[in-house]
């Protein structure tokens, strides 16, 4: 994580947001076999946990949220979960993608752990 410390937190959030946008909206070829059962939901969970964690890290730079980690955690979890819900909504509008309720649930649970759980499990700096 030391290398991540050199990149401004807001840039990591934007980078992860763009990455999630791309992987959520690119066409997936039908000829490629799908991942093993359950892997898809695990990937959603992990990616949105990381996204919420990065949002939380960026929010700590805000003077109003710096001394309120619980508010920053809650806001980052909500922001990441809403982003995931938006991605599922966009997928529903695309003919080559499909939205799934369980993907949205995995996104939201990951966001909750990444925004609230992970930051509080870390040693205070």
Secondary structure in CASP SS format (residue, H / E / C, confidence):
PFRMAT SS
TARGET T0000
AUTHOR 0000-0000-0000
METHOD secondary structure of the structure
MODEL  1
X C 1.00
X C 1.00
X H 1.00
X H 1.00
X H 1.00
X H 1.00
X C 1.00
X C 1.00
X H 1.00
X H 1.00
X H 1.00
X H 1.00
X H 1.00
X H 1.00
X H 1.00
X H 1.00
X H 1.00
X H 1.00
X H 1.00
X H 1.00
X H 1.00
X H 1.00
X H 1.00
X H 1.00
X H 1.00
X C 1.00
X C 1.00
X C 1.00
X C 1.00
X C 1.00
X C 1.00
X C 1.00
X C 1.00
X C 1.00
X C 1.00
X C 1.00
X C 1.00
X C 1.00
X H 1.00
X H 1.00
X H 1.00
X H 1.00
X H 1.00
X H 1.00
X H 1.00
X H 1.00
X H 1.00
X H 1.00
X H 1.00
X H 1.00
X H 1.00
X H 1.00
X H 1.00
X H 1.00
X H 1.00
X H 1.00
X H 1.00
X H 1.00
X H 1.00
X C 1.00
X C 1.00
X C 1.00
X C 1.00
X C 1.00
X C 1.00
X C 1.00
X C 1.00
X C 1.00
X H 1.00
X H 1.00
X H 1.00
X H 1.00
X H 1.00
X H 1.00
X H 1.00
X H 1.00
X H 1.00
X H 1.00
X H 1.00
X H 1.00
X H 1.00
X H 1.00
X H 1.00
X H 1.00
X H 1.00
X H 1.00
X H 1.00
X H 1.00
X H 1.00
X H 1.00
X H 1.00
X H 1.00
X H 1.00
X C 1.00
X C 1.00
X C 1.00
X C 1.00
X C 1.00
X C 1.00
X C 1.00
X H 1.00
X H 1.00
X H 1.00
X H 1.00
X H 1.00
X H 1.00
X H 1.00
X H 1.00
X H 1.00
X H 1.00
X H 1.00
X H 1.00
X H 1.00
X H 1.00
X H 1.00
X H 1.00
X H 1.00
X H 1.00
X H 1.00
X H 1.00
X H 1.00
X C 1.00
X C 1.00
X C 1.00
X C 1.00
END
